[in-house]
């Protein structure tokens, strides 16, 4: 099932949007779960029609678009579950103004493990659901990016291929 096939029966009201959060994933091989101050990421899946702000009486338009990758504060919005064919998926409903950053649809790629939206993250990042083979390839890619040294990668490959060595004196 693709993200575009996710049809919500319930629609948000006023300037609210529905966001599916992404998994905690990192470009590093070690995922730091203590990242308390970093914004969360998610994909916008539904929009409200806009409306009148109760505080000011001004018309409020929804700026977000369906399919945008957004970043929002850790405590933004309200958590709830959306029913899908693969079971309930955690979603967040929030005001459009709670979005901190947005990335246009089509400028990113998602990795969805087993077609399950609960196991979704940005392609190129690593999570606990990624196969082990992908982790070693990702490690080599990161070493090449950071070091720019092919000799280091060959040395690492030779070390892994040789296995543990017994040192005797």
C-alpha positions as CSV (number, residue, x, y, z in Angstrom):
1,X,0.0,0.0,0.0
2,X,1.3,3.4,-0.9
3,X,1.0,6.6,1.1
4,X,-1.1,8.1,-1.7
5,X,-3.7,5.3,-1.2
6,X,-4.3,6.2,2.4
7,X,-7.8,7.6,2.5
8,X,-9.0,9.1,5.7
9,X,-12.7,9.0,6.4
10,X,-12.5,11.7,9.0
11,X,-11.3,15.1,7.9
12,X,-9.7,17.8,10.0
13,X,-11.5,21.1,10.6
14,X,-10.4,24.7,10.4
15,X,-6.6,25.1,10.1
16,X,-5.7,21.7,11.4
17,X,-3.6,19.1,9.5
18,X,-3.1,15.4,10.0
19,X,0.6,14.2,10.0
20,X,2.0,10.6,10.0
21,X,5.2,10.7,12.0
22,X,8.3,9.1,10.7
23,X,10.4,6.5,12.7
24,X,13.4,7.7,14.6
25,X,16.1,7.1,12.1
26,X,19.5,8.5,11.6
27,X,22.2,8.7,8.9
28,X,24.5,7.4,11.6
29,X,24.6,3.7,12.6
30,X,23.9,4.6,16.2
31,X,20.5,6.1,16.7
32,X,20.5,8.5,19.6
33,X,17.1,8.3,21.3
34,X,18.1,11.2,23.6
35,X,17.7,13.8,20.9
36,X,15.3,15.8,23.1
37,X,15.5,19.1,21.4
38,X,15.4,18.1,17.7
39,X,12.1,18.5,15.9
40,X,10.1,15.5,14.9
41,X,9.4,14.7,11.2
42,X,6.2,13.6,9.5
43,X,4.2,13.5,6.3
44,X,1.1,15.6,5.8
45,X,-1.8,13.3,4.8
46,X,-4.9,15.5,5.3
47,X,-5.8,19.2,5.5
48,X,-8.6,21.2,7.0
49,X,-10.4,23.8,4.9
50,X,-9.1,26.8,6.9
51,X,-11.5,29.1,8.7
52,X,-11.8,32.0,11.1
53,X,-9.4,32.3,14.0
54,X,-11.5,32.3,17.2
55,X,-9.1,34.7,18.9
56,X,-8.9,37.4,16.2
57,X,-11.8,36.8,13.9
58,X,-9.4,36.8,10.9
59,X,-9.5,34.3,8.1
60,X,-6.9,31.6,8.4
61,X,-5.7,29.7,5.3
62,X,-3.9,26.3,5.5
63,X,-0.5,26.7,4.0
64,X,0.6,23.0,4.2
65,X,0.1,20.6,1.3
66,X,-0.7,16.9,1.3
67,X,2.6,15.0,0.8
68,X,4.9,17.6,2.4
69,X,7.6,16.4,4.7
70,X,7.3,18.6,7.8
71,X,9.2,19.2,11.0
72,X,7.3,20.1,14.2
73,X,8.0,20.5,17.9
74,X,8.2,17.4,20.1
75,X,5.0,18.3,21.9
76,X,3.0,19.7,19.0
77,X,-0.5,18.6,18.2
78,X,-2.6,15.7,19.6
79,X,-1.8,12.0,19.1
80,X,-4.5,9.7,17.8
81,X,-4.8,6.5,15.6
82,X,-5.9,6.2,12.0
83,X,-7.3,2.8,10.8
84,X,-5.5,1.3,7.8
85,X,-5.6,-2.2,6.2
86,X,-2.4,-3.0,8.1
87,X,-3.8,-2.0,11.4
88,X,-4.0,1.3,13.3
89,X,-1.3,3.9,12.5
90,X,-0.3,6.7,14.9
91,X,-1.1,10.1,13.6
92,X,-0.9,13.6,14.9
93,X,-3.4,16.4,14.4
94,X,-2.0,19.9,14.8
95,X,-2.6,23.4,13.7
96,X,-0.9,24.4,10.5
97,X,1.1,27.1,12.3
98,X,2.8,24.5,14.5
99,X,4.8,23.3,11.5
100,X,8.4,24.6,11.8
101,X,9.8,23.5,8.4
102,X,8.4,22.0,5.3
103,X,9.9,20.2,2.3
104,X,8.0,19.9,-1.0
105,X,6.6,16.6,-2.1
106,X,8.9,14.9,-4.6
107,X,12.1,16.2,-3.1
108,X,12.5,13.3,-0.7
109,X,12.1,9.5,-0.8
110,X,10.5,7.3,1.9
111,X,11.5,3.9,3.0
112,X,8.4,1.9,4.1
113,X,9.2,-1.5,5.6
114,X,6.7,-4.3,4.9
115,X,4.2,-1.7,3.5
116,X,3.5,-0.7,7.1
117,X,3.3,3.1,7.7
118,X,4.4,2.5,11.3
119,X,7.8,1.5,9.9
120,X,8.4,4.5,7.6
121,X,11.5,6.8,7.5
122,X,13.5,8.8,5.0
123,X,15.5,6.8,2.4
124,X,19.2,6.9,3.2
125,X,18.6,6.8,7.0
126,X,18.9,3.7,9.1
127,X,16.4,2.3,11.6
128,X,15.9,-0.9,13.6
129,X,13.8,-2.4,10.8
130,X,16.4,-2.1,8.1
131,X,18.0,-5.4,7.1
132,X,21.5,-6.1,8.5
133,X,23.0,-6.2,4.9
134,X,21.8,-2.6,4.4
135,X,23.5,-1.6,7.6
136,X,26.9,-2.7,6.5
137,X,26.4,-1.0,3.1
138,X,25.3,2.1,4.9
139,X,28.4,2.0,7.1
140,X,30.7,1.7,4.1
141,X,28.9,4.6,2.4
142,X,29.2,6.8,5.5
143,X,32.9,5.9,5.8
144,X,33.5,6.9,2.2
145,X,31.5,10.2,2.6
146,X,33.2,11.2,5.8
147,X,36.7,10.0,5.1
148,X,36.9,10.1,1.3
149,X,39.5,7.3,1.8
150,X,39.0,4.1,-0.3
151,X,42.0,2.5,1.4
152,X,40.2,2.7,4.8
153,X,37.2,0.9,3.3
154,X,39.4,-1.9,1.8
155,X,41.2,-2.2,5.1
156,X,37.9,-2.6,6.9
157,X,36.7,-5.2,4.4
158,X,39.9,-7.2,4.7
159,X,39.6,-7.1,8.5
160,X,36.0,-8.3,8.4
161,X,36.8,-11.0,5.8
162,X,39.8,-12.3,7.9
163,X,37.7,-12.7,11.0
164,X,39.0,-12.6,14.6
165,X,42.8,-13.2,14.8
166,X,44.6,-15.0,17.6
167,X,47.7,-13.0,18.7
168,X,50.5,-15.1,20.1
169,X,53.8,-13.8,21.3
